[in-house]
Amino acid sequence: MTTNYQQLPLAQVLPGMSLSDELLDLQGHVLLPQGTVLSEAMIALMPRHGIAVLPIALQPVSVEEAAAERQQQLERIAHLFRRNDPEVDKDWATTLLRSHVSHFRAGPAEDAA
């Protein structure tokens, strides 16, 4: 299983959520370590330290859910680039763009070994 994170504005952070990364203040000092479960009091103190956004860990995603999400991304990319055949070098720039978008949105291609 993999863990995802999201940068949430302070107004959307709820007690019980946990940090996906260390929380640093403006001087670079660690305020809270990675994995800290936030309490209402902790959230209330964030504006004092100039914190407006927090890296919040999302619920773990199963391998099946991750594979389904990747497949949806690849289908969407195929639709967007439907006029480009990646097997033909005629339009190398679009093929390169498609490759970069695919890597960014769906991750690196898995080896077909």
ChimeraX commands (.cxc) that place a marker at each C-alpha (Angstrom):
marker #1 position 0.00,0.00,0.00 radius 0.5
marker #1 position 1.12,3.54,-0.68 radius 0.5
marker #1 position 0.50,6.77,1.21 radius 0.5
marker #1 position -0.47,9.96,-0.57 radius 0.5
marker #1 position -0.49,13.48,0.80 radius 0.5
marker #1 position -2.19,16.76,0.09 radius 0.5
marker #1 position -1.34,20.34,0.94 radius 0.5
marker #1 position -4.43,21.57,2.81 radius 0.5
marker #1 position -5.21,25.14,3.82 radius 0.5
marker #1 position -5.35,25.53,7.58 radius 0.5
marker #1 position -9.13,26.14,7.46 radius 0.5
marker #1 position -9.66,22.63,6.02 radius 0.5
marker #1 position -7.43,20.79,8.51 radius 0.5
marker #1 position -9.34,18.79,11.13 radius 0.5
marker #1 position -8.22,17.28,14.44 radius 0.5
marker #1 position -7.13,13.67,13.98 radius 0.5
marker #1 position -5.41,14.26,10.62 radius 0.5
marker #1 position -1.70,13.44,10.50 radius 0.5
marker #1 position 1.28,15.20,8.94 radius 0.5
marker #1 position 2.87,13.57,5.91 radius 0.5
marker #1 position 6.15,15.49,6.42 radius 0.5
marker #1 position 7.94,17.42,9.12 radius 0.5
marker #1 position 6.37,20.78,9.81 radius 0.5
marker #1 position 8.94,23.59,9.76 radius 0.5
marker #1 position 8.58,27.17,10.94 radius 0.5
marker #1 position 9.79,30.19,8.97 radius 0.5
marker #1 position 13.34,29.78,10.32 radius 0.5
marker #1 position 13.47,26.11,9.33 radius 0.5
marker #1 position 13.08,24.70,12.84 radius 0.5
marker #1 position 11.02,21.54,13.22 radius 0.5
marker #1 position 7.69,22.38,14.87 radius 0.5
marker #1 position 6.18,18.90,14.57 radius 0.5
marker #1 position 7.66,15.63,13.31 radius 0.5
marker #1 position 6.32,13.59,10.40 radius 0.5
marker #1 position 3.33,11.45,11.35 radius 0.5
marker #1 position 2.09,13.73,14.14 radius 0.5
marker #1 position -1.65,13.40,14.70 radius 0.5
marker #1 position -2.97,16.95,14.93 radius 0.5
marker #1 position -5.10,18.12,17.82 radius 0.5
marker #1 position -7.42,21.11,17.92 radius 0.5
marker #1 position -4.89,22.99,20.08 radius 0.5
marker #1 position -2.05,22.33,17.61 radius 0.5
marker #1 position -4.13,23.58,14.70 radius 0.5
marker #1 position -5.10,26.71,16.64 radius 0.5
marker #1 position -1.42,27.58,17.20 radius 0.5
marker #1 position -0.40,27.35,13.52 radius 0.5
marker #1 position -1.13,31.01,12.59 radius 0.5
marker #1 position 1.26,32.15,15.37 radius 0.5
marker #1 position 4.07,30.42,13.49 radius 0.5
marker #1 position 3.04,31.73,10.07 radius 0.5
marker #1 position 1.68,28.35,8.94 radius 0.5
marker #1 position -1.18,28.63,6.42 radius 0.5
marker #1 position -0.91,25.25,4.66 radius 0.5
marker #1 position -0.17,21.80,6.08 radius 0.5
marker #1 position 1.06,18.60,4.38 radius 0.5
marker #1 position -1.65,16.13,5.38 radius 0.5
marker #1 position -1.31,12.36,4.89 radius 0.5
marker #1 position -4.28,10.87,3.08 radius 0.5
marker #1 position -5.64,7.41,3.73 radius 0.5
marker #1 position -3.49,4.63,2.29 radius 0.5
marker #1 position -4.45,3.51,-1.21 radius 0.5
marker #1 position -4.59,-0.18,-2.06 radius 0.5
marker #1 position -2.60,-1.58,-4.97 radius 0.5
marker #1 position -5.85,-2.26,-6.84 radius 0.5
marker #1 position -7.07,1.32,-6.38 radius 0.5
marker #1 position -3.71,2.69,-7.52 radius 0.5
marker #1 position -3.77,0.46,-10.63 radius 0.5
marker #1 position -7.32,1.55,-11.46 radius 0.5
marker #1 position -6.35,5.22,-11.07 radius 0.5
marker #1 position -3.31,4.73,-13.31 radius 0.5
marker #1 position -5.46,3.03,-15.95 radius 0.5
marker #1 position -7.94,5.93,-15.87 radius 0.5
marker #1 position -5.08,8.40,-16.32 radius 0.5
marker #1 position -3.70,6.45,-19.28 radius 0.5
marker #1 position -7.14,6.27,-20.92 radius 0.5
marker #1 position -7.57,10.03,-20.49 radius 0.5
marker #1 position -4.14,10.67,-22.02 radius 0.5
marker #1 position -4.95,8.35,-24.92 radius 0.5
marker #1 position -8.12,10.35,-25.53 radius 0.5
marker #1 position -6.29,13.68,-25.39 radius 0.5
marker #1 position -3.61,12.45,-27.81 radius 0.5
marker #1 position -6.00,10.39,-29.98 radius 0.5
marker #1 position -4.70,12.00,-33.20 radius 0.5
marker #1 position -1.10,11.13,-32.39 radius 0.5
marker #1 position 0.23,7.64,-33.06 radius 0.5
marker #1 position 3.20,7.12,-30.71 radius 0.5
marker #1 position 4.55,4.42,-33.04 radius 0.5
marker #1 position 5.05,6.89,-35.92 radius 0.5
marker #1 position 8.02,9.29,-35.82 radius 0.5
marker #1 position 6.26,11.80,-38.10 radius 0.5
marker #1 position 5.26,14.03,-35.18 radius 0.5
marker #1 position 8.12,13.46,-32.77 radius 0.5
marker #1 position 7.35,16.58,-30.68 radius 0.5
marker #1 position 3.80,15.45,-29.88 radius 0.5
marker #1 position 5.03,11.93,-29.17 radius 0.5
marker #1 position 7.61,13.34,-26.76 radius 0.5
marker #1 position 4.99,15.52,-25.10 radius 0.5
marker #1 position 2.66,12.52,-24.75 radius 0.5
marker #1 position 5.47,10.55,-23.15 radius 0.5
marker #1 position 6.19,13.30,-20.62 radius 0.5
marker #1 position 2.51,13.83,-19.78 radius 0.5
marker #1 position 2.03,10.08,-19.35 radius 0.5
marker #1 position 5.02,9.84,-17.04 radius 0.5
marker #1 position 3.86,12.85,-15.01 radius 0.5
marker #1 position 0.20,11.81,-14.70 radius 0.5
marker #1 position 0.43,8.02,-14.52 radius 0.5
marker #1 position 3.98,7.38,-13.41 radius 0.5
marker #1 position 6.75,5.59,-15.26 radius 0.5
marker #1 position 5.82,2.77,-17.61 radius 0.5
marker #1 position 6.03,-0.62,-15.94 radius 0.5
marker #1 position 8.40,-3.17,-17.44 radius 0.5
marker #1 position 6.58,-5.81,-19.44 radius 0.5
marker #1 position 8.92,-8.59,-18.31 radius 0.5
marker link #1:1,2 radius 0.2
marker link #1:2,3 radius 0.2
marker link #1:3,4 radius 0.2
marker link #1:4,5 radius 0.2
marker link #1:5,6 radius 0.2
marker link #1:6,7 radius 0.2
marker link #1:7,8 radius 0.2
marker link #1:8,9 radius 0.2
marker link #1:9,10 radius 0.2
marker link #1:10,11 radius 0.2
marker link #1:11,12 radius 0.2
marker link #1:12,13 radius 0.2
marker link #1:13,14 radius 0.2
marker link #1:14,15 radius 0.2
marker link #1:15,16 radius 0.2
marker link #1:16,17 radius 0.2
marker link #1:17,18 radius 0.2
marker link #1:18,19 radius 0.2
marker link #1:19,20 radius 0.2
marker link #1:20,21 radius 0.2
marker link #1:21,22 radius 0.2
marker link #1:22,23 radius 0.2
marker link #1:23,24 radius 0.2
marker link #1:24,25 radius 0.2
marker link #1:25,26 radius 0.2
marker link #1:26,27 radius 0.2
marker link #1:27,28 radius 0.2
marker link #1:28,29 radius 0.2
marker link #1:29,30 radius 0.2
marker link #1:30,31 radius 0.2
marker link #1:31,32 radius 0.2
marker link #1:32,33 radius 0.2
marker link #1:33,34 radius 0.2
marker link #1:34,35 radius 0.2
marker link #1:35,36 radius 0.2
marker link #1:36,37 radius 0.2
marker link #1:37,38 radius 0.2
marker link #1:38,39 radius 0.2
marker link #1:39,40 radius 0.2
marker link #1:40,41 radius 0.2
marker link #1:41,42 radius 0.2
marker link #1:42,43 radius 0.2
marker link #1:43,44 radius 0.2
marker link #1:44,45 radius 0.2
marker link #1:45,46 radius 0.2
marker link #1:46,47 radius 0.2
marker link #1:47,48 radius 0.2
marker link #1:48,49 radius 0.2
marker link #1:49,50 radius 0.2
marker link #1:50,51 radius 0.2
marker link #1:51,52 radius 0.2
marker link #1:52,53 radius 0.2
marker link #1:53,54 radius 0.2
marker link #1:54,55 radius 0.2
marker link #1:55,56 radius 0.2
marker link #1:56,57 radius 0.2
marker link #1:57,58 radius 0.2
marker link #1:58,59 radius 0.2
marker link #1:59,60 radius 0.2
marker link #1:60,61 radius 0.2
marker link #1:61,62 radius 0.2
marker link #1:62,63 radius 0.2
marker link #1:63,64 radius 0.2
marker link #1:64,65 radius 0.2
marker link #1:65,66 radius 0.2
marker link #1:66,67 radius 0.2
marker link #1:67,68 radius 0.2
marker link #1:68,69 radius 0.2
marker link #1:69,70 radius 0.2
marker link #1:70,71 radius 0.2
marker link #1:71,72 radius 0.2
marker link #1:72,73 radius 0.2
marker link #1:73,74 radius 0.2
marker link #1:74,75 radius 0.2
marker link #1:75,76 radius 0.2
marker link #1:76,77 radius 0.2
marker link #1:77,78 radius 0.2
marker link #1:78,79 radius 0.2
marker link #1:79,80 radius 0.2
marker link #1:80,81 radius 0.2
marker link #1:81,82 radius 0.2
marker link #1:82,83 radius 0.2
marker link #1:83,84 radius 0.2
marker link #1:84,85 radius 0.2
marker link #1:85,86 radius 0.2
marker link #1:86,87 radius 0.2
marker link #1:87,88 radius 0.2
marker link #1:88,89 radius 0.2
marker link #1:89,90 radius 0.2
marker link #1:90,91 radius 0.2
marker link #1:91,92 radius 0.2
marker link #1:92,93 radius 0.2
marker link #1:93,94 radius 0.2
marker link #1:94,95 radius 0.2
marker link #1:95,96 radius 0.2
marker link #1:96,97 radius 0.2
marker link #1:97,98 radius 0.2
marker link #1:98,99 radius 0.2
marker link #1:99,100 radius 0.2
marker link #1:100,101 radius 0.2
marker link #1:101,102 radius 0.2
marker link #1:102,103 radius 0.2
marker link #1:103,104 radius 0.2
marker link #1:104,105 radius 0.2
marker link #1:105,106 radius 0.2
marker link #1:106,107 radius 0.2
marker link #1:107,108 radius 0.2
marker link #1:108,109 radius 0.2
marker link #1:109,110 radius 0.2
marker link #1:110,111 radius 0.2
marker link #1:111,112 radius 0.2
marker link #1:112,113 radius 0.2
view
